[in-house]
């Protein structure tokens, strides 16, 4: 919306949407970022701290449309990307491999 208001030279709308984006980014970081990844939601239910590998998809899509850089950036990707990718890899790749290996050893014995 900020970009559209900017293109249309609608200064009042630009300021309005820029303020909404600023407050949304601050709330997103404060409520969902836990230092390693973004929580699924802020409800504190059992699934709210799930980590999903598609966390960057929204920001990627916005950037692919030419809208997600600089002042229009939704998440502070440069600050969180390395922790986020590392955590996703650990939880979705390494942990899954470890669980599968344990299941196989438990089911079929060791592979000596």
C-alpha positions as CSV (number, residue, x, y, z in Angstrom):
1,X,0.0,0.0,0.0
2,X,2.9,2.3,0.7
3,X,4.4,1.8,-2.7
4,X,1.0,2.4,-4.4
5,X,0.5,5.6,-2.5
6,X,4.0,6.7,-3.4
7,X,3.5,6.0,-7.1
8,X,0.1,7.8,-7.0
9,X,1.7,10.7,-5.1
10,X,-0.9,10.4,-2.3
11,X,1.1,11.8,0.6
12,X,-1.5,11.4,3.3
13,X,-2.2,7.8,2.4
14,X,1.5,7.1,2.2
15,X,2.0,8.4,5.7
16,X,-0.9,6.4,7.0
17,X,0.3,3.1,5.5
18,X,3.9,3.7,6.4
19,X,2.7,4.1,10.0
20,X,0.7,0.9,9.8
21,X,3.7,-0.9,8.4
22,X,6.1,0.5,11.0
23,X,3.7,-0.6,13.9
24,X,3.1,-4.0,12.3
25,X,6.8,-4.7,11.9
26,X,7.5,-3.7,15.6
27,X,4.6,-5.9,16.8
28,X,5.7,-8.8,14.6
29,X,9.2,-8.7,16.0
30,X,8.1,-8.2,19.6
31,X,5.4,-10.8,19.6
32,X,6.7,-13.6,17.3
33,X,10.6,-13.5,17.2
34,X,12.0,-15.7,19.9
35,X,15.7,-15.2,19.1
36,X,15.9,-18.2,16.8
37,X,12.8,-18.2,14.6
38,X,9.4,-16.6,14.3
39,X,6.7,-18.4,16.4
40,X,3.6,-19.6,14.5
41,X,1.4,-17.1,16.4
42,X,1.4,-15.4,19.8
43,X,-1.4,-17.4,21.4
44,X,0.9,-19.4,23.7
45,X,-1.0,-22.6,22.7
46,X,1.0,-25.8,22.3
47,X,1.6,-25.2,18.6
48,X,2.3,-21.4,18.8
49,X,6.0,-21.9,18.9
50,X,6.2,-24.2,15.9
51,X,8.9,-23.5,13.4
52,X,8.0,-23.8,9.8
53,X,10.5,-23.8,6.9
54,X,8.3,-21.4,4.9
55,X,8.8,-18.5,7.3
56,X,10.7,-16.5,4.7
57,X,8.2,-17.2,1.9
58,X,6.1,-14.0,2.5
59,X,9.1,-11.7,2.5
60,X,10.6,-13.6,-0.5
61,X,7.3,-13.1,-2.4
62,X,7.2,-9.4,-1.6
63,X,10.8,-9.0,-2.8
64,X,10.0,-11.0,-5.9
65,X,7.3,-8.4,-6.7
66,X,9.8,-5.6,-6.2
67,X,8.2,-4.4,-3.0
68,X,10.1,-5.8,0.0
69,X,13.4,-3.9,0.2
70,X,14.4,-1.0,2.3
71,X,11.6,0.9,4.0
72,X,9.1,-1.6,2.7
73,X,10.8,-4.6,4.2
74,X,8.4,-6.6,6.3
75,X,10.8,-8.5,8.5
76,X,14.4,-7.5,9.3
77,X,15.8,-10.3,7.2
78,X,19.4,-9.2,7.4
79,X,19.3,-9.5,11.2
80,X,17.5,-12.8,11.5
81,X,18.2,-14.8,8.4
82,X,21.3,-16.8,9.6
83,X,19.7,-17.8,12.9
84,X,16.4,-18.6,11.1
85,X,17.9,-20.8,8.5
86,X,20.2,-22.5,11.0
87,X,17.3,-23.3,13.3
88,X,15.1,-24.5,10.4
89,X,17.9,-26.8,9.2
90,X,18.4,-28.2,12.7
91,X,14.8,-28.8,13.4
92,X,13.6,-29.9,10.0
93,X,16.7,-31.8,8.7
94,X,19.1,-32.9,11.4
95,X,16.5,-33.6,14.0
96,X,14.4,-35.6,11.5
97,X,17.4,-37.7,10.5
98,X,18.3,-38.3,14.1
99,X,14.7,-39.4,14.9
100,X,14.6,-41.7,11.9
101,X,17.9,-43.3,12.8
102,X,16.7,-43.9,16.4
103,X,13.5,-45.5,15.0
104,X,15.4,-47.8,12.7
105,X,17.8,-48.8,15.5
106,X,14.9,-49.4,17.9
107,X,12.9,-51.4,15.3
108,X,15.7,-53.4,13.7
109,X,18.6,-53.3,16.1
110,X,22.0,-51.8,15.5
111,X,23.7,-52.1,12.2
112,X,27.0,-53.6,13.4
